Amino acid sequence: MNGAILAGGKASRFSGRPKGLELVGDRPIVARVADALLAATGQPALLVANDPEASAWLPGHRVAGDLEQGQGPLRGIQAAVLQAPAPVLCVAWDMPFVPAGLLKALADGLAQGFDAFLPASPGPRGFEPLCAAYGPGCAGPIAAALARGEREMVSFHPAIKVGILPAAAVGRWGDPEVLFLNVNSPVELEKADALWRESFPSSA
């Protein structure tokens, strides 16, 4: 099992500064994501990023860009599946609270015969595609969806076998509202930093 950090987005709400470099508990969010993936897979994760400065964000980590830029997070998932390569655990670089144990459970889901295994979440879809395990069977359907002009992260799901880690199982690692918290704004950054210092005061 490989790991990939999806470092997309223009970070317009942080005055252009890459949001994954913002600090939560005195460490960059991207470093916390990298730690979780390392603990889950035993090897450094691939950093999927198009920024020319990305190679300096996580020394010792390989960097790969999207096959075509400016087409959204599905291109990032595609790059992870092809370049990591699959099977691969993908985590967005603005999720500081995703734990290694949850990632291992998602990896185990692929062993059950699924092409993609995602955790249930309180989000609008009911599951979280930016914290999920993707197998090699996803490559062709993702490419086909993109060729049709479909850029939704789940547009290829009808062509694959998808499994969902139930909410009760996800809850073993904490409140899903926290586990899948995206830091998309200064307000959310402040909230994440406060939550980290409250939950892990000795490691802030």
C-alpha positions in Angstrom: 0.0 0.0 0.0 1.3 3.4 -1.0 0.4 6.9 0.3 -0.3 10.1 -1.6 -0.9 13.6 -0.3 -3.2 15.6 -2.6 -1.9 19.2 -2.5 -4.3 21.1 -4.7 -6.2 24.3 -4.6 -5.1 27.9 -5.0 -5.3 28.9 -1.3 -6.9 32.2 -2.2 -8.2 32.6 1.3 -4.7 32.5 2.7 -3.5 35.4 0.4 -1.9 32.9 -2.0 0.1 31.0 0.6 -0.2 27.2 0.2 -2.7 26.2 2.9 -1.0 22.9 3.7 2.0 24.9 4.9 -0.1 26.6 7.6 0.6 25.5 11.1 -1.5 23.4 13.3 0.1 22.7 16.7 3.3 24.4 15.5 3.7 22.0 12.6 2.7 22.4 8.9 -0.6 20.6 8.2 1.1 18.7 5.3 3.7 17.3 7.7 1.0 16.0 9.9 -0.7 14.3 6.9 2.7 12.9 5.9 3.3 11.4 9.4 -0.1 9.7 9.3 0.5 8.1 5.9 4.0 7.0 6.9 2.7 5.3 10.0 0.0 3.6 7.9 2.1 2.5 5.0 5.7 2.3 6.3 7.0 4.6 3.5 7.1 8.3 2.5 4.0 9.4 0.7 4.0 10.8 -2.8 3.2 14.5 -2.9 0.7 15.3 -5.7 1.3 19.0 -6.4 1.6 21.3 -9.4 3.3 24.2 -7.5 6.9 24.7 -8.7 8.0 25.1 -5.1 6.4 21.8 -3.9 9.7 19.9 -3.8 10.8 22.1 -0.8 7.6 21.4 1.2 8.5 17.8 2.3 12.1 17.0 1.9 12.6 13.3 1.1 9.2 12.9 -0.5 8.7 12.4 -4.3 6.6 15.0 -6.1 4.3 14.4 -9.1 1.9 16.8 -10.8 -1.4 16.2 -12.4 -1.5 14.9 -16.0 -3.4 18.0 -16.9 -3.5 21.0 -14.5 -6.5 23.1 -13.5 -9.1 20.3 -13.7 -9.8 19.7 -10.0 -9.2 17.1 -7.4 -10.1 14.1 -9.6 -6.9 14.8 -11.6 -5.1 14.6 -8.3 -6.6 11.2 -7.5 -5.7 10.1 -11.0 -2.1 11.2 -10.5 -1.9 9.3 -7.2 -3.3 6.1 -8.7 -0.8 6.3 -11.6 2.3 7.7 -9.9 2.2 6.4 -6.3 1.1 3.8 -7.7 -2.2 2.2 -6.8 -3.2 0.7 -4.4 -2.9 4.0 -2.7 -4.2 5.9 0.3 -5.1 9.4 -0.7 -5.4 12.2 1.9 -6.0 15.9 1.2 -3.2 18.1 2.5 -5.5 20.3 4.6 -6.8 17.5 6.9 -4.6 17.6 10.0 -6.6 15.1 12.1 -6.7 12.0 9.9 -5.1 9.2 12.0 -3.0 6.3 10.8 -5.4 3.7 12.3 -8.2 5.0 10.1 -6.0 4.9 7.1 -5.0 1.3 7.8 -8.7 0.4 8.0 -9.3 1.9 4.6 -6.3 0.0 3.2 -7.8 -3.2 4.6 -11.0 -2.4 2.7 -9.3 -2.9 -0.6 -8.4 -6.5 0.4 -12.1 -7.2 0.6 -12.4 -6.9 -3.2 -13.3 -3.3 -3.6 -11.7 -1.0 -6.2 -12.2 2.0 -3.8 -12.8 2.1 -0.1 -14.0 5.4 1.5 -15.0 6.3 5.1 -18.5 7.4 5.9 -18.6 11.1 6.8 -21.1 13.8 7.8 -20.5 15.6 4.5 -23.1 16.0 1.7 -22.1 12.8 -0.1 -22.1 10.7 3.1 -18.5 9.7 2.5 -15.1 11.3 2.1 -13.4 10.9 -1.3 -10.3 12.9 -0.2 -9.4 10.5 2.5 -9.8 7.1 0.8 -8.1 4.0 -0.6 -8.0 3.5 -4.4 -6.9 0.4 -6.2 -5.5 -0.1 -9.7 -9.0 -0.8 -11.1 -9.8 2.9 -10.7 -7.3 4.1 -13.3 -9.3 3.3 -16.5 -12.6 4.5 -15.1 -11.1 7.8 -13.9 -9.5 8.4 -17.3 -12.8 7.6 -19.1 -14.7 10.0 -16.8 -12.2 12.8 -17.4 -12.3 12.1 -21.2 -16.1 12.7 -21.0 -15.5 16.0 -19.3 -16.7 14.7 -15.9 -14.6 16.2 -13.1 -16.6 15.3 -10.0 -14.5 13.2 -7.6 -17.1 10.4 -7.7 -17.9 10.5 -11.4 -16.1 7.2 -12.0 -17.8 5.4 -9.1 -20.6 3.8 -11.2 -17.8 1.9 -13.2 -16.1 0.4 -10.1 -16.9 -1.5 -7.0 -17.0 1.0 -4.1 -17.0 0.0 -0.4 -17.8 2.3 2.6 -16.3 2.1 6.1 -19.4 2.5 8.2 -19.8 5.5 10.5 -19.7 3.4 13.6 -16.3 2.1 12.5 -15.0 5.5 11.6 -16.1 6.7 15.1 -13.5 4.5 16.7 -10.9 7.1 15.9 -12.9 10.2 17.0 -15.6 12.6 15.9 -15.9 12.5 12.0 -16.5 16.3 12.1 -12.9 16.6 13.4 -11.3 13.7 11.6 -12.3 15.1 8.2 -11.9 18.8 9.1 -10.6 20.7 6.0 -8.6 23.9 6.7 -10.0 26.1 4.0 -10.0 29.4 5.7 -8.2 31.4 8.5 -11.2 30.7 10.7 -10.9 27.0 10.2 -7.2 27.2 10.7 -7.8 28.9 14.1 -10.4 26.2 15.0 -8.0 23.4 14.0 -5.1 24.8 15.9 -7.3 25.2 19.1 -8.6 21.6 18.7 -5.1 20.2 18.3 -3.8 22.0 21.4 -6.8 20.8 23.4 -6.5 17.2 22.2 -2.7 16.8 22.1 -1.2 19.4 24.4 2.1 17.6 24.9 2.7 17.3 21.1 1.5 20.8 20.0 
